Amino acid sequence: MLETSARLLRLLSLLQTPRDWTGTELAEQLSVSARTIRNDVERLRTLGYPVHGTRGAVGGYRLGAGAALPPLLLDDEEAVAVAIGLRTAAGGTITGVEETSLRALAKLEKVLPARLRRRVDAIQRYAVAVPRDDPGPRVDADALSTLAAACRDHDRVRFDYRSHDGSESRRDVEPYQLVNWGRRWYLVGFDVERDDWRNFRVDRISLRTPGGPRFVPRSLPEEAVDRVRRGASSAAWRYRARVVVEVSAEQLAERITPAIGVVTAVDDDRCVLDTGADSVETLAVHLGSLGVDFTVGEPPELVEALRVLGERYRRATESRSAKRTE
């Protein structure tokens, strides 16, 4: 039979799984009596764990949410994942969580076994993030929480908004979804005054208090969220191209990620790819890696880059063939 402390930890681990356990099932798992299970459940409740129980033929125990946060029981992989997540959050795009993340990480690392601490330290030491010239915007954690709650509760939000050209306007918006794309956060909402769907960069939002009244949710169109993807991708491109690709839109969509660009069908055998990159050389290489025929008419810098790259590849293969014949 397990000792009391070890049995309580094992019982807690079982209760943390997303299901209800009958007293008989728990007793069988821990090789104890049903009375012992009842006593152990009361001990867990005394320690602050909200163990809910129901009576009857289908009754059982489950771990619910309480008013206070009791100690958590994590397995090895969960503990490492939480530690890595906290390290990432400490240097991420959301302001106001850095210090909180570091405090939580310090508490976690104090109780990590040596074998797990070594794994976390190895990731911290040898997984190096490459600094970016443009670190991207930072988003306030309170603003994200307020907007997320407004999406959940269907509350209108009022805010001052600064557009990309620096102009400012006041908005009255029904919020629906927060979209994270790379290092940017976007709010998808219905602009009441403009009577249309709009996307807003959260780092350009200055919330006003009080907010608006509750609203009856509309049907969120798929293109409203898709517009975020297209706008976020193109905003980072220095060079853009519209390429005719000799495969169907469905086939090309399977070959690329949404970050590459937007695919539009022309007919059953062709489609158009709106894409871009920081340099024409990078764009030329990416297009070559599609593995299918394509046609590019502009920009002229890309046309020239493809011509130079094609000549380079041709010379590389001719040189190889010449060596084989010698």
Rosetta silent file (secondary structure, phi, psi, omega in degrees, C-alpha in Angstrom):
SEQUENCE: MLETSARLLRLLSLLQTPRDWTGTELAEQLSVSARTIRNDVERLRTLGYPVHGTRGAVGGYRLGAGAALPPLLLDDEEAVAVAIGLRTAAGGTITGVEETSLRALAKLEKVLPARLRRRVDAIQRYAVAVPRDDPGPRVDADALSTLAAACRDHDRVRFDYRSHDGSESRRDVEPYQLVNWGRRWYLVGFDVERDDWRNFRVDRISLRTPGGPRFVPRSLPEEAVDRVRRGASSAAWRYRARVVVEVSAEQLAERITPAIGVVTAVDDDRCVLDTGADSVETLAVHLGSLGVDFTVGEPPELVEALRVLGERYRRATESRSAKRTE
SCORE:     score description
SCORE:     0.000 S_00000001
   1 L     0.000  140.472  179.429    0.000    0.000    0.000 S_00000001
   2 L   -69.332  144.678  172.397    1.246    3.492   -0.807 S_00000001
   3 L   -63.468  159.279 -173.202    2.207    5.779    2.070 S_00000001
   4 H   -56.919  -48.171 -176.714   -0.273    8.578    2.765 S_00000001
   5 H   -64.185  -43.921  179.093    1.747   11.425    1.157 S_00000001
   6 H   -66.357  -36.384 -179.929    2.592    9.400   -1.939 S_00000001
   7 H   -67.378  -38.386  178.452   -1.010    8.205   -2.187 S_00000001
   8 H   -63.325  -40.807  177.999   -2.320   11.782   -2.033 S_00000001
   9 H   -65.099  -41.133  178.297   -0.034   12.788   -4.897 S_00000001
  10 H   -65.301  -41.212  178.010   -1.162    9.811   -6.927 S_00000001
  11 H   -62.985  -43.955  178.933   -4.811   10.595   -6.165 S_00000001
  12 H   -62.010  -39.834  178.439   -4.302   14.208   -7.178 S_00000001
  13 H   -61.617  -40.967  178.313   -2.681   13.110  -10.432 S_00000001
  14 H   -65.908  -42.080 -177.744   -5.709   10.950  -11.243 S_00000001
  15 H   -68.597  -21.193  179.828   -8.173   13.724  -10.422 S_00000001
  16 L   -79.259   -8.921  175.324   -6.362   16.133  -12.740 S_00000001
  17 L   -74.589  147.903 -174.726   -7.274   14.019  -15.754 S_00000001
  18 L   -76.654   70.369  177.836  -10.340   15.367  -17.643 S_00000001
  19 L  -163.316  165.865  173.406  -12.906   12.834  -16.380 S_00000001
  20 L   -94.088  140.845  178.731  -14.978   11.900  -13.353 S_00000001
  21 E  -115.331  132.055  171.607  -13.762    9.076  -11.114 S_00000001
  22 L   -77.946  159.137  178.463  -16.026    6.964   -8.944 S_00000001
  23 H   -60.871  -36.917  179.296  -14.848    6.146   -5.464 S_00000001
  24 H   -64.041  -43.520  179.389  -14.627    2.470   -6.433 S_00000001
  25 H   -62.385  -42.864  179.575  -12.401    3.244   -9.448 S_00000001
  26 H   -65.871  -40.012  179.669  -10.063    5.376   -7.346 S_00000001
  27 H   -62.640  -40.586  178.788   -9.922    2.715   -4.657 S_00000001
  28 H   -67.495  -40.044 -179.688   -8.965    0.090   -7.247 S_00000001
  29 H   -63.635  -35.849 -174.920   -6.298    2.338   -8.781 S_00000001
  30 H  -103.169    0.665  178.729   -4.675    2.998   -5.394 S_00000001
  31 L    57.345   45.716  177.291   -5.360   -0.430   -3.819 S_00000001
  32 L  -133.006  179.920  179.599   -7.180    1.060   -0.830 S_00000001
  33 L   -86.247  163.963  177.087  -10.734    1.059    0.508 S_00000001
  34 H   -63.613  -32.550  178.013  -13.481    3.457   -0.513 S_00000001
  35 H   -65.238  -40.319  177.849  -13.382    4.915    3.003 S_00000001
  36 H   -62.803  -38.741  177.742   -9.690    5.729    2.593 S_00000001
  37 H   -61.587  -43.689  179.629  -10.506    7.516   -0.660 S_00000001
  38 H   -61.588  -40.925  179.206  -13.137    9.624    1.111 S_00000001
  39 H   -66.258  -41.185 -179.940  -10.634   10.552    3.819 S_00000001
  40 H   -66.512  -37.052  177.503   -7.947   11.404    1.260 S_00000001
  41 H   -61.828  -40.786  178.583  -10.382   13.581   -0.684 S_00000001
  42 H   -65.383  -35.949  176.856  -11.095   15.536    2.501 S_00000001
  43 H   -63.263  -43.108  178.535   -7.336   15.976    3.066 S_00000001
  44 H   -62.543  -40.767  178.235   -6.966   17.406   -0.452 S_00000001
  45 H   -63.535  -38.267  177.889   -9.836   19.799    0.172 S_00000001
  46 H   -63.580  -33.673  179.062   -8.170   20.947    3.392 S_00000001
  47 L   -78.384   -4.822  176.769   -4.999   21.670    1.396 S_00000001
  48 L   107.545    1.906  179.427   -6.983   23.897   -0.975 S_00000001
  49 L   -85.314  123.318 -177.746   -7.768   21.531   -3.832 S_00000001
  50 L   -80.934   82.764  179.013  -11.408   21.947   -4.963 S_00000001
  51 E   -88.686  115.415 -179.686  -12.425   18.306   -5.312 S_00000001
  52 E   -94.789  140.988  178.834  -16.099   18.134   -6.286 S_00000001
  53 E  -131.186  144.409  176.681  -18.141   15.021   -5.593 S_00000001
  54 L  -125.922  145.591 -179.262  -21.584   13.861   -6.717 S_00000001
  55 L   -94.773  168.653  176.497  -23.673   11.063   -5.260 S_00000001
  56 L   107.992  179.936 -176.114  -25.651    8.373   -7.004 S_00000001
  57 L   -63.859  -32.406 -179.197  -25.055    5.549   -9.442 S_00000001
  58 L  -107.131   16.455 -178.848  -23.207    7.832  -11.868 S_00000001
  59 L   -72.734  170.912  179.852  -21.625   10.001   -9.201 S_00000001
  60 L   176.363 -172.140 -179.288  -17.935   10.546   -8.802 S_00000001
  61 E  -114.971  146.791  172.744  -15.076   12.906   -8.038 S_00000001
  62 E  -152.856  156.646 -179.717  -13.432   15.534  -10.196 S_00000001
  63 E   -94.908  122.193 -179.105  -11.051   18.423   -9.649 S_00000001
  64 L  -109.948 -172.517  178.011  -12.620   21.814  -10.274 S_00000001
  65 L   -89.805  138.475 -179.070  -11.579   25.439  -10.164 S_00000001
  66 L  -115.903 -177.391 -179.814  -11.331   27.092   -6.762 S_00000001
  67 L   -78.461  -26.536  179.295  -11.030   30.587   -5.349 S_00000001
  68 L  -121.539  160.916 -178.120   -7.317   30.184   -4.623 S_00000001
  69 L   -96.766  107.447  176.499   -4.547   28.481   -6.590 S_00000001
  70 L   -78.544  171.930  176.729   -3.269   25.364   -4.806 S_00000001
  71 L   -59.916  143.720  179.645    0.033   23.701   -5.727 S_00000001
  72 L   -97.733  149.291  175.951   -0.001   22.053   -9.141 S_00000001
  73 L  -111.175  111.647 -177.319    1.157   18.551   -9.880 S_00000001
  74 L  -115.381  143.059  172.504    2.985   18.392  -13.215 S_00000001
  75 L   -81.163  178.193 -173.089    4.648   15.470  -14.915 S_00000001
  76 H   -58.478  -49.397 -176.692    8.172   15.852  -16.345 S_00000001
  77 H   -66.291  -37.713  177.892    7.155   16.937  -19.844 S_00000001
  78 H   -64.124  -42.531 -179.310    4.545   19.377  -18.539 S_00000001
  79 H   -63.499  -42.707  178.511    7.037   20.988  -16.167 S_00000001
  80 H   -65.215  -41.978 -179.947    9.617   21.472  -18.931 S_00000001
  81 H   -62.341  -41.796  179.058    6.981   22.869  -21.283 S_00000001
  82 H   -64.897  -42.610 -179.994    5.803   25.381  -18.674 S_00000001
  83 H   -62.180  -44.025  179.025    9.384   26.478  -17.931 S_00000001
  84 H   -64.431  -42.261  178.866   10.147   27.007  -21.628 S_00000001
  85 H   -61.601  -39.917  178.792    6.881   28.885  -22.089 S_00000001
  86 H   -67.151  -38.825  177.159    7.675   31.200  -19.175 S_00000001
  87 H   -63.245  -41.619  179.521   11.155   31.935  -20.547 S_00000001
  88 H   -65.264  -43.122 -179.118    9.635   32.768  -23.920 S_00000001
  89 H   -63.450  -31.637 -178.474    6.958   34.983  -22.372 S_00000001
  90 H   -65.442  -22.158  179.129    9.606   36.911  -20.445 S_00000001
  91 L  -123.889   27.629 -174.415   11.070   38.160  -23.735 S_00000001
  92 L   -91.652 -152.928 -172.288    7.971   38.150  -25.904 S_00000001
  93 L  -100.084   -0.487 -176.168    5.688   40.729  -27.467 S_00000001
  94 E  -108.582  116.978  179.196    3.350   41.374  -24.522 S_00000001
  95 E   -77.443  152.934  177.846    4.371   44.037  -22.030 S_00000001
  96 L    93.356   -8.336  179.505    3.470   43.656  -18.389 S_00000001
  97 L  -112.001   -5.721 -176.495    4.086   39.910  -18.219 S_00000001
  98 H   -61.421  -53.617 -177.804    7.899   39.875  -18.247 S_00000001
  99 H   -65.462  -40.755  178.483    8.380   40.323  -14.491 S_00000001
 100 H   -61.681  -41.806  179.151    5.433   38.074  -13.667 S_00000001
 101 H   -63.745  -41.560  179.905    6.828   35.343  -15.937 S_00000001
 102 H   -66.023  -38.165  177.811   10.254   35.588  -14.319 S_00000001
 103 H   -64.752  -45.002  179.350    8.753   35.338  -10.816 S_00000001
 104 H   -63.806  -38.934  179.962    6.732   32.273  -11.789 S_00000001
 105 H   -65.610  -40.763  179.155    9.787   30.735  -13.472 S_00000001
 106 H   -61.726  -40.710  178.615   11.934   31.289  -10.379 S_00000001
 107 H   -65.901  -40.528 -178.778    9.338   29.507   -8.227 S_00000001
 108 H   -66.738  -43.270 -176.114    9.105   26.617  -10.668 S_00000001
 109 H   -66.525  -25.272  178.600   12.860   26.160  -11.001 S_00000001
 110 H   -66.201  -29.140 -176.233   13.241   25.925   -7.217 S_00000001
 111 H  -106.125   -0.215  177.901   11.142   22.767   -7.148 S_00000001
 112 L   -70.040  136.340  171.683   12.312   21.200  -10.407 S_00000001
 113 L   -60.860  156.224 -176.354   14.298   17.976   -9.968 S_00000001
 114 H   -57.050  -37.435 -176.846   17.949   18.277  -11.021 S_00000001
 115 H   -66.200  -36.233  179.245   17.379   16.209  -14.175 S_00000001
 116 H   -77.601  -35.953  178.235   14.627   18.556  -15.372 S_00000001
 117 H   -62.362  -36.025  178.254   16.529   21.697  -14.393 S_00000001
 118 H   -65.440  -39.075  178.485   19.406   20.516  -16.557 S_00000001
 119 H   -64.544  -44.948 -179.417   17.054   20.116  -19.546 S_00000001
 120 H   -65.839  -42.953  179.579   15.607   23.594  -19.106 S_00000001
 121 H   -63.578  -36.896  179.690   19.059   25.143  -18.596 S_00000001
 122 H   -63.810  -40.995  178.601   20.362   23.411  -21.723 S_00000001
 123 H   -65.608  -41.730 -179.664   17.580   24.926  -23.802 S_00000001
 124 H   -64.677  -37.927 -174.030   18.215   28.363  -22.318 S_00000001
 125 H   -79.588  -38.579 -170.401   21.963   28.148  -22.924 S_00000001
 126 H  -107.662  -10.635  174.487   22.100   26.624  -26.374 S_00000001
 127 L   -96.466  100.942 -173.927   18.859   27.759  -28.029 S_00000001
 128 L  -103.288  128.537  176.188   19.765   31.289  -29.091 S_00000001
 129 L   -81.854  134.290  179.000   17.230   33.672  -30.583 S_00000001
 130 L   -79.352  123.005  179.515   18.533   35.680  -33.535 S_00000001
 131 L   -62.513  142.904  179.431   18.107   39.424  -32.859 S_00000001
 132 L  -104.780  144.356  175.570   15.886   41.188  -35.356 S_00000001
 133 L   -61.562  -39.536  176.361   16.534   44.603  -36.824 S_00000001
 134 L  -110.792   99.245 -176.742   12.856   45.300  -36.265 S_00000001
 135 L   -66.838  -11.525  178.764   11.885   43.758  -32.912 S_00000001
 136 L    87.344  166.850 -177.737    8.250   44.446  -33.665 S_00000001
 137 L   -75.370  157.651  176.787    5.579   46.196  -31.625 S_00000001
 138 L  -111.203  138.975 -176.008    4.855   45.480  -27.987 S_00000001
 139 E  -113.193  136.753  179.914    1.309   44.930  -26.784 S_00000001
 140 E   -73.496  131.520 -177.320    0.010   45.774  -23.326 S_00000001
 141 H   -63.909  -38.326  179.429   -1.166   42.701  -21.410 S_00000001
 142 H   -64.854  -38.710  178.366   -4.077   44.584  -19.804 S_00000001
 143 H   -63.338  -42.577  177.747   -5.280   45.749  -23.219 S_00000001
 144 H   -61.374  -43.072 -179.596   -5.215   42.161  -24.519 S_00000001
 145 H   -64.364  -41.891 -179.950   -7.155   40.940  -21.480 S_00000001
 146 H   -64.442  -44.087 -179.719   -9.741   43.697  -21.834 S_00000001
 147 H   -66.764  -40.542  178.791  -10.250   43.028  -25.537 S_00000001
 148 H   -62.854  -41.883  178.385  -10.444   39.258  -25.023 S_00000001
 149 H   -64.654  -37.997  178.372  -13.083   39.734  -22.302 S_00000001
 150 H   -65.683  -37.888  175.059  -15.052   42.062  -24.603 S_00000001
 151 H   -62.032  -44.000 -178.542  -14.971   39.414  -27.354 S_00000001
 152 H   -65.411  -44.390 -172.920  -16.219   36.819  -24.891 S_00000001
 153 H   -92.002   -1.419 -179.042  -18.968   38.973  -23.342 S_00000001
 154 L    59.578   47.545  176.271  -20.031   40.706  -26.604 S_00000001
 155 E  -103.611  132.670  174.321  -19.299   44.171  -25.236 S_00000001
 156 L   -64.312  150.845  174.932  -18.581   47.045  -27.580 S_00000001
 157 E  -122.610  144.146  174.962  -15.232   48.759  -27.147 S_00000001
 158 E  -115.891  133.728 -179.203  -14.386   52.408  -27.760 S_00000001
 159 E  -155.434  158.803  170.336  -10.847   53.402  -28.525 S_00000001
 160 E   -90.129  136.623 -175.660   -8.589   55.908  -30.236 S_00000001
 161 E  -125.929  133.456  177.623   -6.779   54.356  -33.163 S_00000001
 162 E  -106.617  115.807 -178.505   -3.552   55.407  -34.858 S_00000001
 163 L   -79.043  176.318 -175.174   -3.290   54.168  -38.451 S_00000001
 164 L   -65.038  -22.976  179.249   -0.071   53.314  -40.290 S_00000001
 165 L   -91.166    4.636  177.589    0.179   56.849  -41.693 S_00000001
 166 L    92.588   -9.554  179.288   -0.019   58.395  -38.218 S_00000001
 167 L   -72.356  149.488 -177.268   -3.565   59.723  -38.501 S_00000001
 168 E  -118.415  148.129  179.259   -5.824   59.200  -35.492 S_00000001
 169 E  -150.185  159.507  177.155   -9.510   58.439  -35.238 S_00000001
 170 E  -102.295  133.400 -174.583  -12.035   57.383  -32.628 S_00000001
 171 E  -122.467  146.143  172.946  -13.694   53.995  -33.144 S_00000001
 172 E  -122.005  109.559 -165.277  -16.779   52.260  -31.798 S_00000001
 173 E  -130.478  140.842  168.398  -16.296   48.548  -32.492 S_00000001
 174 E   -90.563  110.175 -176.032  -17.968   45.211  -31.834 S_00000001
 175 E   -82.408  142.797 -178.070  -14.976   42.942  -31.070 S_00000001
 176 E  -126.456  -38.168 -173.945  -14.961   39.335  -32.258 S_00000001
 177 E  -157.646  144.257  171.282  -11.475   37.839  -32.324 S_00000001
 178 E  -103.165  130.658 -177.663   -7.835   38.477  -31.470 S_00000001
 179 E  -120.443  125.951  176.518   -5.370   37.190  -34.061 S_00000001
 180 E  -100.792  121.722  179.190   -1.663   36.746  -33.370 S_00000001
 181 E  -128.878  107.045 -177.357    0.536   36.878  -36.495 S_00000001
 182 L    64.094 -120.849  179.650    4.263   36.713  -35.857 S_00000001
 183 L  -102.086   14.178 -178.772    5.054   39.497  -33.399 S_00000001
 184 E  -117.924  148.046  175.685    1.837   41.418  -34.047 S_00000001
 185 E  -116.380  138.172 -178.884   -1.641   41.205  -32.520 S_00000001
 186 E  -127.126  144.832  172.091   -4.779   42.188  -34.411 S_00000001
 187 E  -105.067  125.743  174.196   -8.374   42.771  -33.349 S_00000001
 188 E   -98.759  122.692 -177.459  -11.059   41.662  -35.803 S_00000001
 189 E  -153.874  170.889  178.052  -14.254   43.614  -35.259 S_00000001
 190 E  -101.967  115.782  179.721  -17.258   45.303  -36.797 S_00000001
 191 E   -77.859  113.431 -173.058  -16.851   49.073  -37.009 S_00000001
 192 L   -65.081  -45.459 -177.331  -20.293   50.428  -36.129 S_00000001
 193 L   -68.015  -35.688 -178.928  -19.883   53.891  -37.699 S_00000001
 194 L   -89.070   -7.052  176.784  -18.366   52.520  -40.932 S_00000001
 195 L    52.981   46.418 -178.195  -20.843   49.632  -41.041 S_00000001
 196 E  -160.138  161.449  177.138  -18.121   47.187  -42.090 S_00000001
 197 E   -76.517  140.572 -179.884  -15.617   44.669  -40.784 S_00000001
 198 E  -139.894  154.571  173.299  -12.205   46.064  -39.876 S_00000001
 199 E  -114.405  138.362 -176.798   -8.862   44.800  -38.544 S_00000001
 200 E  -129.251  133.757  171.784   -6.922   46.843  -35.986 S_00000001
 201 E   -70.178  124.508 -175.406   -3.335   46.540  -34.752 S_00000001
 202 H   -65.304  -33.040  179.819   -3.672   46.158  -30.986 S_00000001
 203 H   -69.843  -10.080  177.516   -0.467   48.120  -30.317 S_00000001
 204 H  -103.108    6.075 -178.711   -2.113   51.114  -32.031 S_00000001
 205 E   -96.895  132.161  171.299   -5.250   50.949  -29.882 S_00000001
 206 E  -118.568  103.121 -174.844   -5.788   53.268  -26.895 S_00000001
 207 E   -66.485  144.269  176.877   -8.852   51.998  -25.061 S_00000001
 208 L  -111.323  148.170 -179.978  -11.350   54.475  -23.694 S_00000001
 209 L  -119.865  136.215    1.129  -13.433   54.025  -20.545 S_00000001
 210 L   -81.106  168.834  176.480  -16.252   53.259  -20.257 S_00000001
 211 L   -81.504 -168.418 -177.545  -16.794   50.835  -23.094 S_00000001
 212 L   -93.818 -176.830  179.213  -19.973   50.438  -25.087 S_00000001
 213 L   -75.648  171.806  175.232  -23.130   48.416  -24.507 S_00000001
 214 E   -72.631  153.681 -177.604  -23.539   44.742  -25.220 S_00000001
 215 L  -130.884  158.517  175.430  -24.333   43.715  -28.771 S_00000001
 216 L   -83.321  120.320 -174.705  -26.015   40.824  -30.533 S_00000001
 217 L   -59.934  140.074  173.058  -23.224   38.836  -32.229 S_00000001
 218 L   -93.979  172.409  174.680  -23.121   38.795  -36.017 S_00000001
 219 L   -81.142  118.840 -177.309  -21.849   35.930  -38.139 S_00000001
 220 L   -75.748  114.519  179.925  -18.086   36.399  -38.438 S_00000001
 221 L   -71.499  143.913 -179.329  -17.124   36.051  -42.136 S_00000001
 222 H   -60.339  -34.958 -176.627  -14.062   33.940  -42.882 S_00000001
 223 H   -67.983  -18.855  178.810  -12.585   36.671  -45.071 S_00000001
 224 H   -66.359  -42.132  177.226  -12.449   39.026  -42.077 S_00000001
 225 H   -76.490  -36.521  179.332   -9.801   36.877  -40.398 S_00000001
 226 H   -62.495  -30.184  178.788   -8.180   35.987  -43.718 S_00000001
 227 H   -63.293  -31.916  176.744   -7.682   39.705  -44.330 S_00000001
 228 H   -63.612  -46.427 -179.371   -5.387   39.800  -41.298 S_00000001
 229 H   -59.558  -46.464 -178.679   -3.188   37.091  -42.781 S_00000001
 230 H   -66.764  -42.444 -179.054   -2.923   38.836  -46.126 S_00000001
 231 H   -69.114  -38.826 -179.570   -2.314   42.256  -44.641 S_00000001
 232 H   -68.186  -37.412  179.733    0.251   41.026  -42.096 S_00000001
 233 H   -66.423  -50.393 -175.133    2.225   39.134  -44.722 S_00000001
 234 H   -68.832  -24.881 -178.441    2.397   41.954  -47.251 S_00000001
 235 H   -64.403  -27.212 -177.407    3.265   44.560  -44.630 S_00000001
 236 L   -92.841   -2.800 -176.338    6.674   42.951  -44.117 S_00000001
 237 L   -88.074  134.762  172.592    7.521   42.612  -47.833 S_00000001
 238 L   -88.198  -36.168  178.151    9.906   44.978  -49.551 S_00000001
 239 E  -120.131  137.276  179.687    9.314   43.401  -52.964 S_00000001
 240 E  -123.247  151.303 -179.946    5.980   42.038  -54.152 S_00000001
 241 E  -145.366  148.456  174.838    5.120   39.866  -57.130 S_00000001
 242 E  -116.059  109.160 -169.161    2.024   38.488  -58.806 S_00000001
 243 E  -113.063  131.153  173.619    2.957   35.092  -60.236 S_00000001
 244 E   -88.396  120.455 -175.856    0.913   32.840  -62.523 S_00000001
 245 E  -111.450  136.423 -173.795    1.513   29.242  -61.411 S_00000001
 246 L   -87.104   49.208  170.962    0.723   26.245  -63.614 S_00000001
 247 L  -145.435  167.600  178.790   -1.183   24.189  -61.045 S_00000001
 248 L   -70.599  159.871  178.947   -4.602   24.449  -59.463 S_00000001
 249 H   -60.461  -37.425 -179.736   -5.123   26.682  -56.448 S_00000001
 250 H   -64.543  -42.332 -179.414   -5.790   23.606  -54.286 S_00000001
 251 H   -66.356  -41.400 -179.257   -2.503   21.963  -55.294 S_00000001
 252 H   -68.312  -38.710  179.918   -0.453   25.103  -54.655 S_00000001
 253 H   -60.505  -28.812  178.211   -2.124   25.700  -51.276 S_00000001
 254 H   -75.007  -20.609 -175.881   -0.889   22.259  -50.202 S_00000001
 255 H   -90.875  -20.321 -173.610    2.709   23.201  -51.104 S_00000001
 256 L  -124.784  164.791  173.315    2.983   26.513  -49.244 S_00000001
 257 L   -94.722  159.800  179.573    2.109   28.024  -45.875 S_00000001
 258 H   -57.733  -26.423 -178.621   -0.279   30.994  -45.555 S_00000001
 259 H   -68.756  -19.618 -178.926    2.703   33.250  -44.757 S_00000001
 260 H   -68.539  -37.667 -178.966    4.051   32.773  -48.307 S_00000001
 261 E   160.532 -170.092 -176.968    1.171   34.643  -49.894 S_00000001
 262 E  -109.608  131.457 -178.241   -2.394   34.521  -51.164 S_00000001
 263 E  -104.673  130.803  178.036   -3.518   32.009  -53.793 S_00000001
 264 E  -127.304  130.294 -178.224   -6.345   32.839  -56.219 S_00000001
 265 E   -71.936  140.520  171.995   -7.748   30.367  -58.734 S_00000001
 266 L  -103.393  -51.972  172.899   -7.695   31.229  -62.450 S_00000001
 267 L  -153.039 -162.676 -176.641   -9.071   27.953  -63.785 S_00000001
 268 L   -69.073  -18.908 -174.156   -8.744   24.233  -63.034 S_00000001
 269 L  -120.502   -0.431 -178.662   -5.060   24.163  -64.023 S_00000001
 270 L  -140.681  156.044  176.206   -3.724   27.612  -63.114 S_00000001
 271 E  -150.991  169.066  178.451   -3.716   30.027  -60.215 S_00000001
 272 E  -115.086  131.806  177.380   -2.194   33.354  -59.194 S_00000001
 273 E  -110.231  115.312  171.790    0.156   33.685  -56.214 S_00000001
 274 E   -91.339  113.299 -173.220    0.459   37.135  -54.630 S_00000001
 275 E  -142.497 -177.147 -179.480    3.722   36.933  -52.716 S_00000001
 276 E  -176.522  178.699 -179.563    6.798   38.869  -51.723 S_00000001
 277 E  -167.008  174.036  179.229   10.063   38.948  -49.784 S_00000001
 278 L   -74.104  -24.017 -179.948   12.728   41.273  -48.399 S_00000001
 279 L  -141.562  153.910  179.195   14.901   40.764  -51.492 S_00000001
 280 H   -69.480  -29.631  178.616   14.338   39.707  -55.093 S_00000001
 281 H   -63.885  -45.240  177.744   17.032   37.021  -54.696 S_00000001
 282 H   -63.220  -42.067  179.902   15.121   35.405  -51.828 S_00000001
 283 H   -63.217  -40.672  179.261   11.878   35.665  -53.769 S_00000001
 284 H   -62.451  -43.369  179.614   13.476   34.047  -56.843 S_00000001
 285 H   -64.545  -43.484 -179.703   14.742   31.099  -54.792 S_00000001
 286 H   -61.419  -41.845  179.642   11.352   30.617  -53.103 S_00000001
 287 H   -65.177  -39.326  177.687    9.562   30.566  -56.449 S_00000001
 288 H   -63.982  -28.325 -178.519   12.028   28.019  -57.786 S_00000001
 289 L   -81.323   -2.567  177.407   11.345   25.769  -54.810 S_00000001
 290 L   -64.767  -28.237  177.754    7.634   25.528  -55.673 S_00000001
 291 L    80.206   14.125  178.781    8.497   22.615  -57.949 S_00000001
 292 L  -139.367  165.079  179.085    6.108   23.687  -60.720 S_00000001
 293 L   -72.983  148.055  178.611    6.198   25.989  -63.757 S_00000001
 294 E  -152.087  163.772  179.904    5.343   29.642  -63.266 S_00000001
 295 E  -129.309  130.774  179.961    5.384   32.953  -65.153 S_00000001
 296 E  -123.430  127.209  177.736    6.596   36.286  -63.790 S_00000001
 297 L  -106.880  -23.475 -179.539    6.125   39.588  -65.623 S_00000001
 298 L  -159.444  161.373    0.292    7.039   42.033  -62.867 S_00000001
 299 L   -73.327  160.052 -177.778    8.707   43.567  -61.015 S_00000001
 300 H   -60.490  -29.969  178.850   11.595   43.882  -63.462 S_00000001
 301 H   -63.323  -37.311  179.262   14.122   43.319  -60.647 S_00000001
 302 H   -71.404  -40.491  177.795   12.630   39.879  -60.020 S_00000001
 303 H   -58.254  -43.758  179.097   12.611   39.023  -63.734 S_00000001
 304 H   -67.092  -40.149  179.547   16.328   39.866  -63.917 S_00000001
 305 H   -62.821  -40.091  177.509   17.087   37.924  -60.717 S_00000001
 306 H   -65.946  -39.072  179.188   15.377   34.833  -62.142 S_00000001
 307 H   -64.381  -45.015  179.901   17.310   35.175  -65.400 S_00000001
 308 H   -63.846  -43.718 -179.293   20.653   35.448  -63.551 S_00000001
 309 H   -64.464  -40.237  178.570   19.766   32.538  -61.268 S_00000001
 310 H   -62.987  -41.710  177.216   18.716   30.399  -64.243 S_00000001
 311 H   -64.016  -38.901  179.627   22.007   31.083  -66.013 S_00000001
 312 H   -64.480  -43.723  177.896   23.923   30.215  -62.867 S_00000001
 313 H   -63.825  -40.278  179.768   22.099   26.907  -62.525 S_00000001
 314 H   -63.025  -44.207  179.068   22.675   26.144  -66.204 S_00000001
 315 H   -63.876  -35.215  179.955   26.430   26.792  -65.900 S_00000001
 316 H   -64.485  -40.708 -179.782   26.551   24.609  -62.807 S_00000001
 317 H   -75.404  -35.495  177.958   25.047   21.639  -64.631 S_00000001
 318 H   -65.048  -38.293  178.559   27.153   22.203  -67.789 S_00000001
 319 H   -63.750  -39.900  179.583   30.324   22.216  -65.683 S_00000001
 320 H   -66.379  -42.087 -178.970   29.327   18.936  -64.094 S_00000001
 321 H   -65.991  -38.857  179.727   28.559   17.347  -67.476 S_00000001
 322 H   -62.756  -39.563 -179.659   31.928   18.501  -68.923 S_00000001
 323 H   -65.894  -33.879 -178.141   33.830   16.856  -66.079 S_00000001
 324 H   -70.301  -30.387 -176.608   32.056   13.533  -66.657 S_00000001
 325 H   -84.027  -13.334 -179.207   33.066   13.468  -70.353 S_00000001
 326 L   -73.296    0.000    0.000   36.774   14.112  -69.692 S_00000001
